[in-house]
């Protein structure tokens, strides 16, 4: 039984899954949309939305809370994420200042030719 076992394993080891998740979230924030499989998009979407919420909530906080939020997101994304974190806090979070959630959307694109995997476009909602 799989009671209270959450997340997608995606046929990968734990380290590979974590690295793929970080890379996909950084690509989503950099390009504001990515094309991927449905399973990968569903595994990345909650983490990306949580990060946007942290950045959005820090807009109203003190300087210490802003720095802590930036460090928290940078820690989750890894060492090479400085420019991505800057874009998240300076460009993306202010856009969603009044939106209570649901910052991303999944648009189904149909099956992939090679292996018939369901492809989707994961993108930030434009507001």
Long-range contacts (C-beta under 8 A, 24 or more apart in sequence): 7-43, 8-39, 8-40, 8-42, 8-43, 10-39, 10-40, 10-43, 21-47, 22-76, 22-77, 22-78, 22-81, 25-51, 25-77, 26-77, 26-80, 26-81, 26-84, 28-104, 28-122, 28-124, 29-84, 29-87, 29-88, 29-92, 30-84, 30-87, 32-92, 32-123, 32-124, 33-121, 33-122, 33-123, 33-124, 34-121, 34-122, 34-123, 35-109, 35-119, 35-120, 35-121, 35-122, 36-119, 36-120, 36-122, 37-112, 37-117, 37-118, 37-119, 37-120, 38-106, 38-108, 38-117, 38-118, 38-119, 38-120, 41-106, 41-120, 41-122, 42-106, 44-122, 45-104, 45-106, 45-122, 47-76, 48-103, 48-104, 49-101, 49-102, 49-103, 49-104, 51-76, 51-77, 51-88, 52-88, 52-92, 52-93, 52-96, 52-103, 53-101, 53-103, 55-88, 55-89, 55-92, 55-93, 56-93, 56-96, 56-97, 58-89, 58-93, 59-93, 59-94, 59-97, 92-124, 95-127, 96-125, 96-127, 99-125, 99-127
